[in-house]
């Protein structure tokens, strides 16, 4: 899939663009990368810490069972 053409119809090869956590966001090429990524908040692309958010990143107590 290294030569898969971009869904933007530019005809250029595309790749998966990932967020700062390594989660795939969308397929992009040189022609559409900037336009597609502008819909995401900058901290999604560059990373963030607990200080950047208003709520806990980790789930509250009791969200996961004690025994997996």
Secondary structure, DSSP 8 states (H G I E B T S, - for coil): -TT-B-TTSS-SB-EEEE-TTS-EEEEE-TTTHHHHHTTS-HHHHH---GGG-SS-SS--TTSS-S--
